[in-house]
């Protein structure tokens, strides 16, 4: 009941009291009209929402090509969301409001409201809107609320529909140039092993866009009802390792050290995929080894903030002799001993130093402690990640001078 409904109810009670005290006939008639309007206003909203259903469809843009194709949008991509309201009743419905909270859109634009003046009997009304994919993540469902307060706004009826979304928004990545040093290092480690490239089959998983069709597990596909891909025992590790801690995060919103770390890792995964090799992603509760493009991007999209191990706790998962890219915030100087230890174990260590995420930072002191320790440092500041990844590409390409600090 709305405030106007409460006022009408009070007026009906008072009208009946006055009519019973005065025994004036027209007051009884006036009071009966009030209660009739109240009953009608309570019935119409309920009837308007009865026999209505809602469904949603997300239309994705063409995403990637070749080895870098994905089954979902990237951050900042725009998608079209189509909604359909279907009336299964015999009569028309009028004045129905629809409210949706689009969970992946920009925070200030997530509330979507529509007003449907008429829904035809046994018909469908369709409409759409566009939304920006603000931040990476997996969005399982989103609620749609239908409401009506016709005809006079005295009562409001609501129906909630929890509609599946199943949308994965992947972290933004940047294309990196060919890296002679990395290619030479990969060649020494042998060919990468991806799904179906090794000799021993051990299981299957859900098919992702970009997986080779020749490795579809047809028996499991028929049994489960969706495409499944064969997985094989891994004979080795990925060509490059990227390591960062998700347990401690600096920054706000999507401008955080973790989100920047994910974009660096996604860019390196794209580089590895372009050369037909896998990548090791050392972070979270369970590190990912020798992952292909699709598997790596799914892992990065669903990584939860503030979980997993610290950088020192992640070191045992790094294979000795590897080419390693570590993404570290300046606001975490406690990671310096771990980086020094890591530099002694791997074939080449490249540190992407993220600065500008905390007022208590000293990037110069951080980099000076790493100089002369077989570590190449790339300094990347807030809102300048693409430039930092370009510097990382240049640093990898000129890895002969591994103690160089890129300003």
Secondary structure as the mmCIF struct_conf table of DSSP 4:
data_model
#
loop_
_struct_conf.conf_type_id
_struct_conf.id
_struct_conf.beg_label_comp_id
_struct_conf.beg_label_asym_id
_struct_conf.beg_label_seq_id
_struct_conf.end_label_comp_id
_struct_conf.end_label_asym_id
_struct_conf.end_label_seq_id
HELX_RH_AL_P HELX_RH_AL_P1 UNK A 3 UNK A 22
HELX_RH_AL_P HELX_RH_AL_P2 UNK A 25 UNK A 49
TURN_TY1_P TURN_TY1_P1 UNK A 50 UNK A 51
STRN STRN1 UNK A 52 UNK A 59
HELX_LH_PP_P HELX_LH_PP_P1 UNK A 60 UNK A 62
HELX_RH_3T_P HELX_RH_3T_P1 UNK A 66 UNK A 68
BEND BEND1 UNK A 71 UNK A 72
HELX_LH_PP_P HELX_LH_PP_P2 UNK A 73 UNK A 73
STRN STRN2 UNK A 74 UNK A 74
TURN_TY1_P TURN_TY1_P2 UNK A 75 UNK A 76
STRN STRN3 UNK A 78 UNK A 87
BEND BEND2 UNK A 89 UNK A 91
STRN STRN4 UNK A 93 UNK A 101
TURN_TY1_P TURN_TY1_P3 UNK A 103 UNK A 104
BEND BEND3 UNK A 105 UNK A 105
HELX_RH_3T_P HELX_RH_3T_P2 UNK A 107 UNK A 109
STRN STRN5 UNK A 111 UNK A 119
TURN_TY1_P TURN_TY1_P4 UNK A 121 UNK A 122
STRN STRN6 UNK A 124 UNK A 132
BEND BEND4 UNK A 135 UNK A 135
STRN STRN7 UNK A 137 UNK A 148
TURN_TY1_P TURN_TY1_P5 UNK A 150 UNK A 152
BEND BEND5 UNK A 153 UNK A 154
STRN STRN8 UNK A 157 UNK A 169
STRN STRN9 UNK A 170 UNK A 170
HELX_LH_PP_P HELX_LH_PP_P3 UNK A 171 UNK A 172
HELX_RH_AL_P HELX_RH_AL_P3 UNK A 180 UNK A 189
TURN_TY1_P TURN_TY1_P6 UNK A 195 UNK A 197
BEND BEND6 UNK A 198 UNK A 199
STRN STRN10 UNK A 201 UNK A 206
TURN_TY1_P TURN_TY1_P7 UNK A 209 UNK A 210
BEND BEND7 UNK A 211 UNK A 211
HELX_RH_3T_P HELX_RH_3T_P3 UNK A 213 UNK A 215
STRN STRN11 UNK A 216 UNK A 216
HELX_RH_AL_P HELX_RH_AL_P4 UNK A 218 UNK A 224
BEND BEND8 UNK A 225 UNK A 226
STRN STRN12 UNK A 228 UNK A 232
BEND BEND9 UNK A 236 UNK A 236
BEND BEND10 UNK A 239 UNK A 239
STRN STRN13 UNK A 240 UNK A 243
BEND BEND11 UNK A 246 UNK A 248
STRN STRN14 UNK A 251 UNK A 252
TURN_TY1_P TURN_TY1_P8 UNK A 253 UNK A 254
STRN STRN15 UNK A 255 UNK A 256
HELX_RH_AL_P HELX_RH_AL_P5 UNK A 257 UNK A 274
TURN_TY1_P TURN_TY1_P9 UNK A 275 UNK A 276
STRN STRN16 UNK A 279 UNK A 282
BEND BEND12 UNK A 284 UNK A 286
STRN STRN17 UNK A 288 UNK A 291
HELX_RH_AL_P HELX_RH_AL_P6 UNK A 293 UNK A 302
HELX_LH_PP_P HELX_LH_PP_P4 UNK A 303 UNK A 304
TURN_TY1_P TURN_TY1_P10 UNK A 305 UNK A 306
BEND BEND13 UNK A 308 UNK A 308
HELX_RH_AL_P HELX_RH_AL_P7 UNK A 311 UNK A 314
HELX_RH_3T_P HELX_RH_3T_P4 UNK A 315 UNK A 317
BEND BEND14 UNK A 318 UNK A 318
HELX_LH_PP_P HELX_LH_PP_P5 UNK A 319 UNK A 319
TURN_TY1_P TURN_TY1_P11 UNK A 320 UNK A 321
STRN STRN18 UNK A 323 UNK A 329
TURN_TY1_P TURN_TY1_P12 UNK A 330 UNK A 331
HELX_RH_3T_P HELX_RH_3T_P5 UNK A 333 UNK A 335
HELX_RH_AL_P HELX_RH_AL_P8 UNK A 336 UNK A 345
BEND BEND15 UNK A 346 UNK A 347
STRN STRN19 UNK A 348 UNK A 355
BEND BEND16 UNK A 356 UNK A 360
HELX_RH_AL_P HELX_RH_AL_P9 UNK A 363 UNK A 370
TURN_TY1_P TURN_TY1_P13 UNK A 371 UNK A 372
BEND BEND17 UNK A 373 UNK A 374
STRN STRN20 UNK A 375 UNK A 381
TURN_TY1_P TURN_TY1_P14 UNK A 382 UNK A 383
HELX_RH_AL_P HELX_RH_AL_P10 UNK A 385 UNK A 397
TURN_TY1_P TURN_TY1_P15 UNK A 398 UNK A 400
BEND BEND18 UNK A 401 UNK A 401
TURN_TY1_P TURN_TY1_P16 UNK A 402 UNK A 403
STRN STRN21 UNK A 405 UNK A 406
#
